[in-house]
C-alpha cells in the first residue's frame, strides 16, 4: 500500500501504534494519538547526525562511561504517555538497553537536527522531551549554519524559558562532560575543515 493510499488511524495509543506501524520503509512517530510519517533526512542532516554520534560514542568510550548513543530511538514522554511516541535524531542513555525494549528508557540527552521541511514539528517535540525526568539536556542543531540551541535542566529541576544559543566556540554538554568545537559538527566532505 502506498503512503498516498494508506488510511491513517487517529486517536491511537502507543501500544496500538506499535502494532499498526507499517513496514513501508518510512519512519513514523505518534503525535497526540495521530501517526506522523517522517521524511528521510537530507545527506547533510545524516552526516551531522552520524558525526555527532561518533564524537559522543568516542567520548563515552574514552571516559569509560557505561552509556549508549542511540540513533532515532522511540521516546515516550511523561505527559501524554498514552498517545505519544516521538523520534529524536539522537539520544544518550546510561540505563542498560534490553533486547525487548520498544522505546529508550531514561534518556539523559536528546538531540535534534532541524530540517526546513519539518522544523515546526521538531520543535513541538521539545515540550514532550522536557517532561521526561531523566533528560538533562536537549540540543537542537541548525542544518545549514553553525548554530546550536541548548536547553539544560537547572539544579532545581526546572527548564529555562529560552535556550542558550551557540554560534561559535565549543558545544558543552554538561550531562556527559563533553566539549567539542561547534565547527566540527558542520564539517562536510566539500569543506576545507
C-alpha positions in Angstrom: 0.0 0.0 0.0 1.5 3.4 -0.9 1.7 6.2 1.5 -0.8 8.2 -0.6 -3.5 5.4 -0.1 -2.6 4.5 3.4 -5.6 5.3 5.7 -4.2 6.8 8.8 -5.9 5.9 12.1 -6.5 8.6 14.7 -6.6 8.6 18.5 -4.2 5.7 18.9 -2.4 4.6 22.0 1.3 3.8 21.9 0.6 0.1 22.0 -1.9 0.4 19.1 0.6 2.5 17.2 3.4 0.0 17.6 1.1 -2.9 16.5 -0.1 -0.8 13.5 3.2 0.9 12.3 3.6 -0.2 8.7 6.9 -1.7 7.4 7.0 0.5 4.3 10.5 1.9 4.6 9.4 5.1 6.3 9.9 6.2 9.9 6.8 7.0 11.9 6.1 8.7 15.2 2.9 9.1 17.2 1.9 12.7 18.0 -1.0 13.1 20.3 -2.6 9.9 19.0 -2.0 10.5 15.3 0.6 8.7 13.3 3.0 11.1 11.5 5.3 9.9 8.7 8.8 11.4 8.9 10.7 12.4 5.8 14.1 10.8 5.3 16.9 13.1 6.4 18.9 15.0 3.8 22.5 13.9 3.3 23.8 16.9 5.3 21.4 16.1 8.1 22.5 12.5 8.1 26.2 13.4 8.0 25.8 15.7 11.0 23.8 13.1 12.9 26.5 10.5 12.1 29.4 12.7 13.0 27.8 13.7 16.4 27.0 10.1 17.1 30.6 9.1 16.5 32.0 12.0 18.6 29.7 11.2 21.5 30.4 7.5 21.4 34.2 8.1 21.2 33.9 10.4 24.2 31.9 7.9 26.3 34.4 5.1 25.5 37.3 7.3 26.5 35.6 8.3 29.7 34.8 4.6 30.3 31.1 5.5 30.9 28.6 2.7 30.5 26.3 4.8 28.3 25.0 4.3 24.8 24.4 6.8 21.9 21.2 5.7 20.1 20.1 6.8 16.6 16.4 7.6 16.1 15.1 5.9 19.2 11.5 5.9 20.3 10.9 8.2 23.2 7.7 8.1 25.4 7.2 11.4 27.3 5.8 11.5 30.8 3.0 13.8 29.7 0.7 12.4 27.1 2.4 9.0 27.6 -0.6 7.1 26.3 -0.6 8.7 22.9 2.9 9.9 22.1 5.9 8.0 20.8 8.4 10.6 19.5 11.6 10.0 17.5 14.6 12.3 18.1 17.7 12.1 15.9 20.0 11.0 18.7 19.8 10.2 22.4 22.1 9.1 25.1 21.1 6.8 27.9 23.2 5.3 30.7 20.5 2.7 31.5 21.2 -0.7 30.0 19.2 -1.4 26.9 17.3 -4.7 26.9 16.7 -6.6 23.7 12.9 -6.4 24.2 12.8 -2.6 24.8 10.5 -0.8 22.3 11.4 2.6 23.5 14.5 4.2 25.1 14.4 4.2 28.8 15.9 7.1 30.9 17.4 9.2 28.1 19.9 11.7 29.5 20.5 13.8 26.4 18.2 14.3 23.3 19.4 15.8 20.1 17.5 17.0 17.0 18.9 18.3 13.7 16.4 20.8 12.5 15.1 20.5 8.9 13.5 23.3 7.0 10.6 21.0 6.0 9.7 19.9 9.5 11.3 22.4 11.9 7.9 23.2 13.4 7.2 19.6 14.1 10.6 19.0 15.6 10.3 22.0 17.9 6.9 20.6 19.0 8.8 17.5 20.2 10.8 19.6 22.7 7.9 20.1 25.0 7.5 16.4 25.3 11.2 15.8 26.0 11.2 18.2 29.0 8.6 16.1 30.7 11.0 13.1 31.0 12.6 13.3 34.4 15.9 11.7 33.3 16.5 14.2 30.5 19.2 16.8 31.5 19.9 18.5 28.1 18.3 18.9 24.7 20.4 20.1 21.8 18.9 21.5 18.6 21.3 21.9 15.6 20.6 24.1 12.6 21.4 22.2 9.4 22.9 25.0 7.2 24.7 27.4 9.6 26.8 26.8 12.7 24.1 27.5 15.2 23.0 25.3 18.2 20.3 25.8 20.7 20.9 24.1 24.1 18.4 23.7 26.8 19.8 22.5 30.1 17.7 21.4 33.2 18.6 23.6 36.2 19.6 22.0 39.5 16.1 22.7 40.9 14.6 20.5 38.0 13.2 23.4 36.0 14.0 24.3 32.5 15.0 27.8 31.2 12.4 29.6 29.1 14.9 30.2 26.3 17.8 28.1 25.1 21.4 29.0 25.2 22.5 30.0 21.6 25.9 28.8 20.4 27.2 30.2 17.1 30.9 29.9 17.7 33.3 28.3 20.1 32.5 25.0 21.8 29.4 22.9 22.4 29.5 21.9 26.0 27.2 19.1 27.2 27.5 19.0 31.0 25.4 15.8 31.3 28.3 13.9 29.6 31.3 16.1 30.4 31.6 16.6 26.6 33.1 19.5 24.8 33.8 20.0 21.1 34.2 22.9 18.7 30.8 23.7 17.0 32.6 23.9 13.7 33.5 20.2 13.8 29.8 19.3 13.6 29.5 21.4 10.4 32.5 19.9 8.6 31.3 18.3 5.3 33.1 16.5 2.5 33.1 19.7 0.5 34.6 21.9 3.2 38.2 22.6 4.0 37.8 21.7 7.7 
